[in-house]
Structure formats: structure tokens, C-alpha cells
Amino acid sequence: METKRTLGRSGIEVSALGFGCWAIGGEWQSTDGQPLGWGKVDDEESIRAIRRALDLGVTFFDTADTYGAGHSERVLGRALGKRRGDVVVATKWGNVFDEESRTLTGADDSVQYVRRALTASLKRLDTDYVDLYQLHLSDADPERAAELRDVCEEFVREGIVRAYAWSTDDPSRAAVFAQGEHCAAVQHMANVLQDAPEMFALCAELELASINRSPLAMGLLTGKRRTGQALEAGDIRSRPPQWLQGFGDGSGADPEWVGRVDALKDILTSGGRTLGQGALAWLWARSPRTVPIPGFRSVAQAEQNAGAMAKGPLSAEQVAEVDRILGR
């Protein structure tokens, strides 16, 4: 497989697989105590995992200022160190948080806030530019977003941002950002259980990269999550917010979703793939513009995710068979 992809119209080349850095931010929460992380982390292991990913050819890392209330950016910056120039770093803004108490306190879509947020991210990441800067408020007002897009163009002119994107599941919103010359992508939910045909069509039409969050359906597509298997208290899946599907009441994986994963097992594990590698292979087959960004918390997970690249995409026949099994 061609292990490189280009971020839309930007000409920025990335590995076909990116690494999502939400989980390595560790525990954080909303003001009412809702967990927003994936549980406890070991920062030294996170750093080893990032460096291992680099050695295995992964050159794209996606984080956000709010992950771990600033902690994910700090860990990523530390891990990259002198190798910063070899990688493409994406981060996001729009959420407001308190680093001390590791709490999400609100959102700010104002034009005034963007520069403060970017300045703070650059400091935490220990870098003087961000390759891809993304609006993290998925349902922000489109008119306001157009103003924010213009601010991002200013950042590009100043050389502190190379390209920008919106993290949203709404194609009409993504199209607003795409009107900007240096908009390179849209980050959206997509995995073999949750297809996004409208968004894939938009990316093809407007020449945007499709950065896929939840490519492993919050862990369901690794096969490790079973029905009734308890989750640790600091894990967002233990008290799933409304948008998080597949974990029902928080008592573990939803049996219906687990059934769908089981039904796809033979296809996804073809060619010596693990289940998770098969899920990533489906995304690569779905569109030539996709860059899935699975999360990780250990060197072992980093190796398994990166190992998917060598096995390449599923075949067109396999993709059709997946649709048939899922009744799409």
C-alpha cells in the first residue's frame, strides 16, 4: 500500500495512519464530574509509544488543547523533541479548561480567543508552528466559523499555522471552512460500523483530507471490549455522553454492537490482520483521502496500529461484503 497521503490541497504529506492523542492526556473531567479521558496513563509509556510510532513510519499526530486539560500537548511536545521537524502536528481549539484542576469549564468561539489558544498550544507543544489547526466546536455557528476561518488564514500568513480544518460531523459546516484557501481537511467520525457517505463525498468534491476519529469505535473494533465488562471510573465510556454510541448504560459494550463486530470478524481479520488492523484497512479502502487516527496508551498498541499500514486496504469486494452484512 502507498503508506503516505496528502492533507487535501495543502501539499502536506502525512503517513496514511495518524495517531490520536486524546487517551494519553490522562484523566480530566467536566464541571459536573463527568469523566472526559480514558483513565489513568503512564507518561513515560506514552512517550515511548510516540517514539516507537515514529520509528515505524507514523508522521501524523493529532491532539487538542483540552485533552487532559493541556496534558496531551505537553506529553506530545516532550516526546517529539528534536524530531519535531519530521512530523505533522495537528491540534484543536475552542474548549476552555482549567489546567490545575484538569476540568473542562466551557467553550469560546470568539475571534479574540483564537490567538490566545494558539499561543498557549504552541508553548505546551514546545514548537513555533502548528501544521494543522482545527476548530474543536462541532456545532459552532457557521457565520462565526467563517470569521474564525479568516483568522486561521492570518495565522498561515504569519507562518504559525500551515493549514487548518474543522472537527465536525456536519458536511455543510465543513464546507464553510473549505472556502478558505488553506483549509486542508475535515476531522469527522468514521469507522466500519459508522459510515459517513456524505462527508466522504464532500471531501472528494472539495479536495479535503478526511481525518477519521473513532476509527476503532472507541475500542469496540479491537475486539477487547465485551458485553458486561466493567470500565474503570475515570474512563469516559463508563458514563457515556449522548454522542458516544456502543456503550449503552456504561456497563460495558452494547451487545448489539458487539454482535455487529463479531459478524465482521472474518473479513476484518483477513490477510493476517488483527481486528483493529482490519477496521483501519476498511477506512483506507473507503476513500483515498482517509487518514484514520486511532488512540493509544502503550507501546504494544502503537505497534499494532502502525502494523496495519504494511497490510494495506481491504479489497473492493470485501468492502461490498461488509455493507451486505451490515445491511447498508
ABEGO torsion letter per residue (X at the ends): XBABBBBEAAGBBBBABBBBAAAAAEBBBBAAGBBABAEBBBAAAAAAAAAAAAAAGBABBBBBAABGGGAAAAAAAAAAEAAAAABBBBBBBGBBBBAAAGBBAEBBABAAAAAAAAAAAAAAAGBABBABBBBABAABBAAAAAAAAAAAAAAAAAGABABBBBBBABAAAAAAAAABAABABBBBBBBAABBBAAAAAAAAAAGBBBBBBGAAGGGAAAGABBBGBBBBAABAAABBBAABBGAEAGAEBBAAAAAAAAAAAAAAABGGBBAAAAAAAAAAAABAABBBBBBBABAAAAAAAAAAAAAEBBBAAAAAAAAAAAGX
